[in-house]
């Protein structure tokens, strides 16, 4: 998977050390290198380890939070709630995938990160409709598996395949317009001089009744605060109870945002996941 920087540009002074999902050759790793070329990149084996490191050391991370084709990265959203790590900046990165294998005639499995497998489902249906999916921790690890086993094909970054010697069979196999939003996350703001223009919050309803969602959305209309995303997720308490992830234009110091929050607290608990 290769990355292309969107119109968004990194802050002039970025973090000096940046944690992201490894190994080298993942979209997170390459996106971090492109956006923050002066940073020292450190790698974590999974998101749980990454967020724990950020929480313990007040470090700065670079993680995917949303994809244009398949929505939010649920694991990252859950960790933002659980750890107190917050979003401080976002960047949109165009995603490109390739498919490679040692022997095209022997392929019986395709390995990649679960998100990459989902992104390339249309390609796989067309070219490999009977193939078995083999989810792994990263696209870079999938390439290593394909190099060791001739029965495994890999979805990953084309430059990583070429660097490591895996024959590339197809390029540009991602869905149309495939873009991932990455976030700078940390317990403390690494960009203190930048005024935030957007917020991410979680609404946890304090009760359940007809019209509750209408009541939660009405303050945004009344005080003219624009919602850019709303998504429900299981609350983790019992079946049928949900929390709502909301992105909005504004920040905690805006008068209109304060009015919205005052109204929302009548119906739900509010957790701020970040301002950027």
TITORNU-277559 format. One record per residue (C-alpha): x, y, z; residue number from 1. Coordinates in nm, 2 decimals, padded with zeros to 4 digits. Example, Ala and Ser with C-alpha at 12.3 -4.5 7.8 and 13.67 -1.06 7.14 Angstrom:
% residues 2
SITE        x        y        z     k
SITE    01.23   -00.45    00.78     1
SITE    01.37   -00.11    00.71     2
% end
This chain:
% residues 276
SITE        x        y        z     k
SITE    00.00    00.00    00.00     1
SITE    00.14    00.33   -00.09     2
SITE    00.04    00.67    00.03     3
SITE   -00.01    01.01   -00.13     4
SITE   -00.04    01.32    00.08     5
SITE   -00.37    01.50    00.04     6
SITE   -00.42    01.87    00.03     7
SITE   -00.38    01.87    00.41     8
SITE   -00.03    01.98    00.51     9
SITE    00.16    01.89    00.83    10
SITE    00.23    02.15    01.09    11
SITE    00.56    02.34    01.04    12
SITE    00.70    02.19    01.36    13
SITE    00.60    01.83    01.40    14
SITE    00.68    01.58    01.68    15
SITE    01.04    01.47    01.70    16
SITE    00.94    01.11    01.79    17
SITE    00.63    00.94    01.65    18
SITE    00.49    00.59    01.73    19
SITE    00.29    00.40    01.47    20
SITE    00.18    00.05    01.37    21
SITE    00.47   -00.16    01.24    22
SITE    00.66   -00.32    01.09    23
SITE    00.82   -00.08    00.85    24
SITE    00.64   -00.08    00.52    25
SITE    00.28   -00.03    00.65    26
SITE    00.06    00.26    00.54    27
SITE    00.09    00.41    00.89    28
SITE    00.47    00.39    00.88    29
SITE    00.50    00.54    00.53    30
SITE    00.24    00.81    00.60    31
SITE    00.43    00.91    00.91    32
SITE    00.75    00.93    00.72    33
SITE    00.60    01.14    00.44    34
SITE    00.42    01.39    00.67    35
SITE    00.69    01.41    00.93    36
SITE    01.02    01.34    00.75    37
SITE    01.23    01.48    01.04    38
SITE    01.07    01.26    01.31    39
SITE    01.22    00.94    01.45    40
SITE    00.96    00.67    01.38    41
SITE    00.91    00.40    01.64    42
SITE    00.70    00.09    01.58    43
SITE    00.44   -00.11    01.78    44
SITE    00.32   -00.46    01.70    45
SITE   -00.05   -00.37    01.76    46
SITE   -00.27   -00.08    01.86    47
SITE   -00.31   -00.19    02.22    48
SITE    00.07   -00.18    02.27    49
SITE    00.09    00.15    02.09    50
SITE   -00.18    00.33    02.30    51
SITE   -00.03    00.18    02.62    52
SITE    00.31    00.32    02.53    53
SITE    00.15    00.66    02.46    54
SITE   -00.03    00.66    02.79    55
SITE    00.27    00.56    03.00    56
SITE    00.53    00.79    02.83    57
SITE    00.32    01.09    02.71    58
SITE    00.44    01.00    02.36    59
SITE    00.29    01.10    02.03    60
SITE    00.13    00.85    01.79    61
SITE    00.01    00.84    01.43    62
SITE   -00.29    00.61    01.38    63
SITE   -00.57    00.55    01.12    64
SITE   -00.91    00.65    01.25    65
SITE   -01.14    00.64    00.94    66
SITE   -01.15    00.51    00.58    67
SITE   -01.36    00.65    00.30    68
SITE   -01.47    00.30    00.19    69
SITE   -01.52    00.11    00.51    70
SITE   -01.57    00.37    00.78    71
SITE   -01.41    00.40    01.12    72
SITE   -01.13    00.19    01.26    73
SITE   -01.33    00.05    01.56    74
SITE   -01.02   -00.07    01.75    75
SITE   -00.88    00.28    01.75    76
SITE   -01.21    00.44    01.86    77
SITE   -01.24    00.20    02.15    78
SITE   -00.88    00.27    02.26    79
SITE   -00.94    00.65    02.25    80
SITE   -01.23    00.60    02.50    81
SITE   -01.04    00.36    02.72    82
SITE   -00.70    00.53    02.75    83
SITE   -00.76    00.90    02.76    84
SITE   -00.53    00.95    02.46    85
SITE   -00.68    01.22    02.24    86
SITE   -00.68    01.34    01.88    87
SITE   -00.48    01.66    01.81    88
SITE   -00.45    01.67    01.43    89
SITE   -00.57    01.48    01.13    90
SITE   -00.44    01.41    00.78    91
SITE   -00.61    01.25    00.48    92
SITE   -00.39    01.01    00.29    93
SITE   -00.48    00.84   -00.05    94
SITE   -00.43    00.46   -00.03    95
SITE   -00.29    00.24   -00.30    96
SITE   -00.26   -00.14   -00.29    97
SITE   -00.09   -00.41   -00.50    98
SITE   -00.11   -00.79   -00.51    99
SITE    00.20   -01.00   -00.52   100
SITE    00.30   -01.37   -00.50   101
SITE    00.59   -01.59   -00.57   102
SITE    00.40   -01.83   -00.80   103
SITE    00.06   -01.71   -00.95   104
SITE   -00.04   -02.07   -01.03   105
SITE   -00.01   -02.20   -00.67   106
SITE   -00.21   -01.93   -00.48   107
SITE   -00.47   -02.06   -00.24   108
SITE   -00.47   -01.79    00.02   109
SITE   -00.44   -01.41    00.03   110
SITE   -00.28   -01.25    00.33   111
SITE   -00.31   -00.89    00.45   112
SITE   -00.44   -00.66    00.72   113
SITE   -00.82   -00.71    00.77   114
SITE   -00.88   -00.35    00.65   115
SITE   -00.68   -00.41    00.33   116
SITE   -00.86   -00.73    00.26   117
SITE   -01.19   -00.54    00.29   118
SITE   -01.07   -00.25    00.07   119
SITE   -00.98   -00.49   -00.21   120
SITE   -01.28   -00.72   -00.19   121
SITE   -01.40   -00.63   -00.54   122
SITE   -01.07   -00.71   -00.69   123
SITE   -01.05   -01.04   -00.51   124
SITE   -01.41   -01.13   -00.61   125
SITE   -01.32   -01.07   -00.98   126
SITE   -00.97   -01.23   -01.00   127
SITE   -00.96   -01.48   -00.71   128
SITE   -01.33   -01.56   -00.62   129
SITE   -01.25   -01.89   -00.44   130
SITE   -00.94   -01.78   -00.25   131
SITE   -00.92   -01.80    00.13   132
SITE   -00.86   -01.48    00.32   133
SITE   -00.57   -01.49    00.58   134
SITE   -00.59   -01.18    00.81   135
SITE   -00.26   -01.07    00.96   136
SITE   -00.13   -00.78    01.17   137
SITE    00.01   -00.57    00.89   138
SITE    00.05   -00.55    00.51   139
SITE    00.42   -00.57    00.55   140
SITE    00.40   -00.90    00.74   141
SITE    00.17   -01.04    00.47   142
SITE    00.45   -00.97    00.21   143
SITE    00.70   -01.16    00.43   144
SITE    00.46   -01.46    00.44   145
SITE    00.41   -01.45    00.06   146
SITE    00.79   -01.46    00.02   147
SITE    00.81   -01.77    00.24   148
SITE    00.51   -01.96    00.11   149
SITE    00.43   -02.00   -00.26   150
SITE    00.06   -02.07   -00.19   151
SITE    00.01   -01.73   -00.03   152
SITE   -00.06   -01.41   -00.22   153
SITE   -00.02   -01.07   -00.04   154
SITE   -00.20   -00.74   -00.06   155
SITE    00.03   -00.45    00.04   156
SITE    00.24   -00.16   -00.07   157
SITE    00.39   -00.19   -00.41   158
SITE    00.72   -00.04   -00.32   159
SITE    00.76   -00.27   -00.02   160
SITE    00.70   -00.57   -00.25   161
SITE    00.96   -00.45   -00.49   162
SITE    01.21   -00.37   -00.21   163
SITE    01.17   -00.72   -00.06   164
SITE    01.17   -00.91   -00.39   165
SITE    00.80   -01.02   -00.41   166
SITE    00.68   -01.03   -00.77   167
SITE    00.40   -00.78   -00.83   168
SITE    00.10   -00.93   -01.02   169
SITE   -00.15   -00.64   -01.00   170
SITE   -00.14   -00.27   -00.90   171
SITE   -00.40   -00.02   -00.81   172
SITE   -00.64   -00.28   -00.67   173
SITE   -00.79   -00.06   -00.40   174
SITE   -01.15    00.07   -00.43   175
SITE   -01.21    00.39   -00.61   176
SITE   -01.13    00.70   -00.40   177
SITE   -00.98    00.50   -00.12   178
SITE   -00.86    00.75    00.14   179
SITE   -00.77    00.70    00.51   180
SITE   -00.78    00.97    00.77   181
SITE   -00.49    00.94    01.01   182
SITE   -00.46    01.12    01.34   183
SITE   -00.18    01.25    01.56   184
SITE   -00.28    01.12    01.91   185
SITE   -00.13    01.19    02.25   186
SITE   -00.23    01.25    02.61   187
SITE   -00.09    01.61    02.58   188
SITE   -00.13    01.85    02.28   189
SITE    00.18    01.85    02.07   190
SITE    00.05    02.15    01.87   191
SITE   -00.04    02.40    02.15   192
SITE   -00.01    02.71    01.92   193
SITE   -00.27    02.58    01.67   194
SITE   -00.64    02.68    01.73   195
SITE   -00.86    02.37    01.68   196
SITE   -01.14    02.40    01.43   197
SITE   -01.31    02.06    01.49   198
SITE   -01.39    01.82    01.78   199
SITE   -01.45    01.46    01.82   200
SITE   -01.68    01.36    02.11   201
SITE   -01.87    01.05    02.24   202
SITE   -02.22    01.08    02.37   203
SITE   -02.33    00.82    02.62   204
SITE   -02.71    00.85    02.67   205
SITE   -02.82    00.84    03.03   206
SITE   -03.15    00.69    02.94   207
SITE   -03.35    00.53    02.66   208
SITE   -03.68    00.65    02.53   209
SITE   -03.86    00.73    02.20   210
SITE   -03.72    01.05    02.05   211
SITE   -03.38    01.04    02.23   212
SITE   -03.17    01.06    01.91   213
SITE   -03.38    01.36    01.80   214
SITE   -03.31    01.53    02.13   215
SITE   -02.94    01.47    02.09   216
SITE   -02.93    01.61    01.74   217
SITE   -03.16    01.91    01.79   218
SITE   -02.91    02.14    01.98   219
SITE   -02.67    02.12    01.68   220
SITE   -02.95    02.26    01.46   221
SITE   -03.07    02.52    01.71   222
SITE   -02.72    02.66    01.76   223
SITE   -02.60    02.62    01.40   224
SITE   -02.31    02.38    01.48   225
SITE   -02.23    02.16    01.18   226
SITE   -02.19    01.78    01.23   227
SITE   -01.94    01.62    01.00   228
SITE   -01.98    01.26    01.13   229
SITE   -02.21    01.06    01.35   230
SITE   -02.18    00.69    01.42   231
SITE   -02.32    00.45    01.68   232
SITE   -02.12    00.18    01.85   233
SITE   -02.21   -00.08    02.12   234
SITE   -02.17    00.08    02.47   235
SITE   -02.00   -00.24    02.60   236
SITE   -02.25   -00.27    02.88   237
SITE   -02.53   -00.48    02.75   238
SITE   -02.70   -00.57    02.42   239
SITE   -02.90   -00.28    02.28   240
SITE   -02.71    00.00    02.45   241
SITE   -02.51    00.23    02.23   242
SITE   -02.28    00.53    02.24   243
SITE   -02.26    00.79    01.96   244
SITE   -01.93    00.91    01.81   245
SITE   -01.98    01.27    01.68   246
SITE   -01.74    01.50    01.49   247
SITE   -01.84    01.87    01.48   248
SITE   -01.71    02.20    01.35   249
SITE   -01.60    02.41    01.65   250
SITE   -01.40    02.39    01.97   251
SITE   -01.46    02.38    02.34   252
SITE   -01.42    02.76    02.37   253
SITE   -01.67    02.85    02.11   254
SITE   -01.99    03.01    02.26   255
SITE   -02.22    02.80    02.03   256
SITE   -02.04    02.48    02.11   257
SITE   -02.07    02.55    02.48   258
SITE   -02.45    02.60    02.43   259
SITE   -02.48    02.27    02.25   260
SITE   -02.29    02.09    02.53   261
SITE   -02.52    02.24    02.79   262
SITE   -02.82    02.10    02.61   263
SITE   -02.66    01.76    02.54   264
SITE   -02.57    01.71    02.91   265
SITE   -02.95    01.69    02.98   266
SITE   -02.96    01.36    02.79   267
SITE   -02.60    01.22    02.78   268
SITE   -02.26    01.21    02.92   269
SITE   -02.00    01.38    02.70   270
SITE   -01.64    01.25    02.65   271
SITE   -01.41    01.47    02.43   272
SITE   -01.19    01.25    02.22   273
SITE   -00.99    01.54    02.07   274
SITE   -00.98    01.89    01.92   275
SITE   -00.79    01.97    01.60   276
% end
